[in-house]
Amino acid sequence: SGGVRGLLVRDIFLDDAYKPAIARQNYLNLLNNMQVDLIFGSRGTPTTQEALALVKNGQMALLFLISTEASIFRTAELKN
């Protein structure tokens, strides 16, 4: 019961083996096939960096990044 604005909230975990190419495919799969546009807790700089183009285009939002202090994720141009 509940959710957010009547929509179901569920956990989806995808393994990228800490490889950027697999992470990119996972992000695209989430966006295009599962209609997921909000990611919580993406882990690691090289793999999270693969979502930056989607974030910059406003297609996806990333919140609560884990284990990345890289400045590329903390710029004014990243509105999502």
C-alpha positions as CSV (number, residue, x, y, z in Angstrom):
1,S,0.0,0.0,0.0
2,G,1.1,3.6,-0.4
3,G,3.7,4.2,-3.0
4,V,4.5,7.6,-4.5
5,R,1.6,9.5,-6.1
6,G,-0.2,6.2,-6.6
7,L,2.8,4.5,-8.2
8,L,4.4,1.4,-6.9
9,V,7.9,1.7,-5.5
10,R,10.1,-1.3,-5.8
11,D,13.8,-2.3,-5.6
12,I,15.5,-3.4,-8.7
13,F,19.1,-4.5,-8.5
14,L,21.2,-5.1,-11.6
15,D,24.8,-6.4,-11.5
16,D,27.3,-4.5,-13.7
17,A,30.4,-6.4,-12.4
18,Y,31.9,-2.9,-11.9
19,K,32.3,-2.6,-15.7
20,P,31.2,0.7,-17.3
21,A,29.9,-0.9,-20.5
22,I,27.6,-3.3,-18.6
23,A,26.5,-0.4,-16.3
24,R,25.5,1.7,-19.4
25,Q,23.4,-1.2,-20.8
26,N,21.8,-1.6,-17.3
27,Y,20.9,2.2,-17.3
28,L,19.5,2.0,-20.8
29,N,17.5,-1.2,-19.9
30,L,16.1,0.5,-16.8
31,L,15.1,3.6,-18.8
32,N,13.8,2.0,-22.0
33,N,12.4,-1.4,-21.0
34,M,11.4,-0.9,-17.4
35,Q,10.4,2.8,-17.5
36,V,12.7,3.6,-14.6
37,D,13.9,7.2,-14.6
38,L,15.0,7.6,-11.0
39,I,18.0,5.8,-9.6
40,F,18.8,5.6,-5.9
41,G,22.3,4.6,-4.7
42,S,24.3,4.1,-7.8
43,R,27.7,2.8,-6.7
44,G,31.2,3.8,-8.0
45,T,32.5,6.5,-10.2
46,P,33.3,4.6,-13.5
47,T,30.0,2.9,-13.6
48,T,27.9,5.9,-12.4
49,Q,29.6,8.1,-15.0
50,E,27.8,6.0,-17.7
51,A,24.5,7.6,-16.7
52,L,25.8,11.2,-17.0
53,A,24.5,11.7,-20.6
54,L,21.0,10.5,-19.5
55,V,21.1,12.9,-16.5
56,K,22.3,15.8,-18.6
57,N,19.5,15.2,-21.1
58,G,16.9,15.1,-18.3
59,Q,16.0,11.5,-19.1
60,M,17.1,10.1,-15.7
61,A,17.8,11.4,-12.2
62,L,20.4,10.0,-9.8
63,L,20.1,10.4,-6.0
64,F,22.3,9.3,-3.1
65,L,25.4,8.2,-5.0
66,I,27.4,5.7,-3.1
67,S,31.2,5.5,-2.9
68,T,31.9,8.4,-5.3
69,E,33.2,11.8,-4.4
70,A,34.1,12.7,-7.9
71,S,33.4,16.3,-8.8
72,I,31.9,15.4,-12.1
73,F,28.7,14.5,-10.2
74,R,28.6,17.8,-8.4
75,T,28.2,20.5,-11.0
76,A,25.5,23.1,-11.5
77,E,24.7,21.7,-15.0
78,L,23.4,18.4,-13.5
79,K,19.8,19.4,-12.6
80,N,18.7,15.7,-12.2
